Amino acid sequence: MKKLMTLLLALAMVLSLAACGGKPAGNAGDSAPAAGDSQNAGGETPAAFTTVEEGKLHMSTNAAFPPYEMTTDAGGFEGIDVEVAQAIAEKLGLELVIDDMGFDAALLAAQNGQSDIVMAGVTVNEERLAVMDFSDSYATGVQVVIVKEGSSIQTLDDLANAQMIGCQKATTGYIYCSDTPENGGYGEDHVTAYETGALAVQALVNGQVDAVVIDNEPAKSFMAANEGLKILDTEFAVEDYAIGFAKGNTALLDAVNAAMAELKADGTFQDIVDKYITAE
């Protein structure tokens, strides 16, 4: 009888230990993913991302680039990049914070980890890829040339005869134009950099520069606001816009890419674009 009781007690202990062990994955009682995680299609949970400020997504930008980012009369912000960033933040469970500054400062803020992302009609090029990581492209940017009506500059070839070309500081338009003639540019002596595209266009209106090289959509907005200007028919350059991140911030980059893919798939992204850019 003692042997039987001993065996029964041993069996009970084994069953008790088994019941206290880890429960199988997928049970309803499993803990939910931590904040900053998102479940992918394969059922795997990617690494949690971190942001500059907990619970918030800081976006550095230069809000003088219509229709992608601009200020409102009430002192807020609007535009394609602003609304897309807001939609991404909502999908990630974060509050969007917009940090407005100069274009080159906006790039540096993301590069140095002072902001989480930079969205300002940012073009992906080799120079920027060396110091930043980028999301999948979300738009195509076209660089164009604005001149005064009646200008002697009528083609891209005529730009070589321009005494001075205006560009926004640190943009690819400035990089292209200020490069050496051997590399297809016009040289730094023939290019003036302005803090914003609007200031470059104002310099054109005032006769301080002969032409302005800038992205097409802002160019159309500036041209509509200033009589006597026109855009040359030939495109200066075609580029891809993407969201910039600090090097190595892969978890946040992947989360933003996934959110952007969802916005494109459900039509939200196109609805935002159509709100600001009408078909011609």
CORGI-V934996 format. One line per field, one symbol per residue. ss: DSSP state (H for helix, E for strand, C for the rest). A space follows every 10 residues. Layout:
ss=???
//
This chain:
ss=CHHHHHHHHH HHHHHHHHHH CCCCCCCCCC CCCCCCCCEC CCCCECCCCC CCCCCEEEEE ECCEECCCEE ECCCCCEECH HHHHHHHHHH HCCCEEEEEE CCHHHHHHHH HCCCCCEECC CCECCHHHHC CEEECCCCEE EEEEEEEECC CCCCCCHHHH HCCCEEEECC CHHHHHHHCC HHHCCCCHHH EEEECCHHHH HHHHHCCCCC EEEEEHHHHH HHHHHCCCEE ECCCCCEEEE ECCEEECCCH HHHHHHHHHH HHHHHCCHHH HHHHHHCCCC
//
